[in-house]
Amino acid sequence: MEYVETTLIAFQVAVGINSFSDIYAFGHKDLDVVSEFVQVKTKANTLELTTSHFVPVNTKGETIYKRAADLKVGDSLSTISGASPITEISKVDKLGLYNPLILSDDILVVASVHSEWFLDSLFNALGASEYLPYAYQSLLAPVRALYNIAGSTLYSLATPCSILA
């Protein structure tokens, strides 16, 4: 997501082809940190994401979420245009870490969804990490409801942009 560093609450991010969702808060927004990212290449695209980011993967005709650290060459990413097999995986250093929280349950942040946050260690211990994206969406439902009730302008005035940072 190239312009997230200038994004404030009430702006939108892509969640699909011609589909957008409002940002209502940031889990974190670290503009100046350099981190190691996984670079995942397919025939048509390149993704760069942290090792703990989840991406949709086609497995036996079903979409599941896998962490970038668990991807392998040959895995088939679920994309807007269909399944896309991974052809190469490497590591790169990138500037900036962002966690925009949005109203819908999908976000295209360099084509991945959700990164590591406070429930990860618990779900890892339970062997249920593939359910983390759903757990975070459920947990933040009351905050999204407040945003929907108050409206973006009033909500933006009442909450700092990095509400959960």
C-alpha positions as CSV (number, residue, x, y, z in Angstrom):
1,M,0.0,0.0,0.0
2,E,2.0,2.9,-1.3
3,Y,0.3,5.9,0.3
4,V,-0.8,4.6,3.7
5,E,1.7,7.0,5.4
6,T,-0.5,9.9,4.4
7,T,-3.8,8.2,5.1
8,L,-6.0,9.4,8.0
9,I,-9.1,7.9,9.4
10,A,-12.1,8.2,7.0
11,F,-9.9,7.4,4.0
12,Q,-10.4,4.2,2.1
13,V,-8.2,1.3,1.0
14,A,-8.8,-1.3,-1.8
15,V,-10.5,-4.5,-0.8
16,G,-11.2,-5.8,-4.3
17,I,-11.7,-4.8,-7.9
18,N,-13.4,-1.3,-7.7
19,S,-14.2,-2.0,-4.0
20,F,-13.0,0.1,-1.1
21,S,-13.4,0.2,2.7
22,D,-13.0,3.0,5.2
23,I,-10.0,3.0,7.6
24,Y,-11.3,3.6,11.1
25,A,-8.0,3.2,13.0
26,F,-4.4,2.0,12.9
27,G,-3.1,-0.8,15.0
28,H,0.3,0.7,14.3
29,K,1.8,3.2,11.8
30,D,5.6,3.2,11.9
31,L,6.9,5.3,9.0
32,D,10.6,5.1,9.8
33,V,11.2,1.5,10.8
34,V,13.1,-0.8,8.4
35,S,12.0,-4.5,8.6
36,E,12.6,-7.7,6.8
37,F,9.8,-8.6,4.4
38,V,9.1,-11.8,2.4
39,Q,9.0,-11.1,-1.4
40,V,6.7,-13.6,-3.1
41,K,6.7,-13.7,-6.9
42,T,4.1,-15.2,-9.2
43,K,4.1,-15.2,-13.0
44,A,2.3,-11.8,-13.1
45,N,2.8,-10.2,-9.7
46,T,5.2,-9.5,-6.7
47,L,4.1,-9.3,-3.1
48,E,6.2,-7.9,-0.3
49,L,4.9,-8.6,3.2
50,T,6.0,-9.4,6.7
51,T,6.5,-13.0,7.7
52,S,3.4,-12.9,9.9
53,H,1.0,-11.5,7.3
54,F,-1.7,-13.8,6.1
55,V,-2.4,-14.4,2.4
56,P,-5.3,-16.3,0.8
57,V,-4.0,-19.6,-0.7
58,N,-6.0,-22.0,-2.8
59,T,-5.8,-25.5,-1.3
60,K,-7.9,-28.3,-2.9
61,G,-10.4,-25.8,-4.3
62,E,-10.8,-24.0,-0.9
63,T,-9.3,-20.7,0.2
64,I,-7.4,-20.8,3.4
65,Y,-5.1,-18.2,5.0
66,K,-1.4,-18.9,5.5
67,R,1.3,-16.7,7.0
68,A,3.9,-15.5,4.5
69,A,6.6,-17.4,6.5
70,D,4.7,-20.6,5.7
71,L,4.4,-20.1,2.0
72,K,6.3,-22.4,-0.4
73,V,7.1,-22.2,-4.1
74,G,4.2,-23.9,-5.9
75,D,1.6,-22.7,-3.4
76,S,-1.3,-21.1,-5.3
77,L,-2.3,-17.6,-4.2
78,S,-6.0,-16.6,-4.4
79,T,-6.1,-13.4,-6.4
80,I,-8.7,-11.2,-7.9
81,S,-8.0,-12.7,-11.3
82,G,-7.9,-16.3,-10.0
83,A,-5.3,-18.7,-8.7
84,S,-1.7,-17.7,-9.2
85,P,1.2,-20.2,-8.3
86,I,4.2,-18.9,-6.4
87,T,7.3,-19.1,-8.5
88,E,9.9,-17.5,-6.2
89,I,10.3,-16.5,-2.5
90,S,13.1,-14.3,-1.1
91,K,13.7,-11.7,1.7
92,V,14.0,-7.9,1.2
93,D,14.3,-5.0,3.6
94,K,11.5,-2.4,3.4
95,L,10.8,0.9,5.1
96,G,7.5,1.4,7.0
97,L,5.1,-0.9,8.9
98,Y,1.3,-0.2,8.8
99,N,-1.8,-1.9,10.2
100,P,-4.9,0.0,9.0
101,L,-8.1,-1.3,10.5
102,I,-11.0,-1.3,8.1
103,L,-14.7,-1.8,8.1
104,S,-14.8,-4.9,5.8
105,D,-13.1,-8.2,6.5
106,D,-10.7,-8.1,3.6
107,I,-8.0,-5.6,2.8
108,L,-5.5,-5.5,0.0
109,V,-2.3,-4.3,1.6
110,V,0.3,-5.4,-0.9
111,A,-2.4,-8.1,-1.6
112,S,-2.3,-9.6,1.9
113,V,-4.5,-9.6,4.9
114,H,-3.7,-9.1,8.6
115,S,-0.4,-9.1,10.3
116,E,0.9,-10.1,13.7
117,W,-0.9,-8.6,16.7
118,F,-1.9,-9.4,20.3
119,L,-3.8,-12.7,19.8
120,D,-1.2,-14.4,17.7
121,S,0.7,-16.2,20.4
122,L,-2.5,-17.6,21.9
123,F,-3.8,-18.9,18.6
124,N,-0.3,-20.3,17.7
125,A,-0.3,-22.2,21.0
126,L,-3.7,-23.6,20.2
127,G,-2.7,-24.6,16.7
128,A,-5.5,-22.4,15.3
129,S,-3.5,-19.5,13.6
130,E,-5.5,-19.8,10.4
131,Y,-8.5,-18.5,12.3
132,L,-6.8,-15.3,13.4
133,P,-8.1,-13.0,10.7
134,Y,-11.7,-14.0,11.7
135,A,-11.0,-13.5,15.4
136,Y,-9.6,-10.0,15.0
137,Q,-12.6,-9.0,12.8
138,S,-15.0,-10.4,15.5
139,L,-13.1,-8.7,18.3
140,L,-13.1,-5.3,16.6
141,A,-16.8,-5.5,15.6
142,P,-17.9,-3.0,18.4
143,V,-15.4,-0.4,17.2
144,R,-16.6,-0.8,13.6
145,A,-20.2,-0.4,15.0
146,L,-19.2,2.8,16.7
147,Y,-17.7,4.1,13.5
148,N,-20.9,3.3,11.6
149,I,-23.1,4.9,14.2
150,A,-21.1,8.0,14.7
151,G,-20.2,8.5,11.1
152,S,-16.6,9.0,9.8
153,T,-16.4,12.8,10.5
154,L,-17.6,12.6,14.1
155,Y,-15.6,9.4,14.8
156,S,-12.4,11.0,13.3
157,L,-12.8,14.0,15.7
158,A,-13.3,11.8,18.7
159,T,-10.5,9.3,18.1
160,P,-6.8,9.7,17.4
161,C,-5.6,8.2,14.1
162,S,-3.5,5.6,15.9
163,I,-6.3,4.6,18.3
164,L,-4.9,1.2,19.1
165,A,-1.1,1.9,18.6
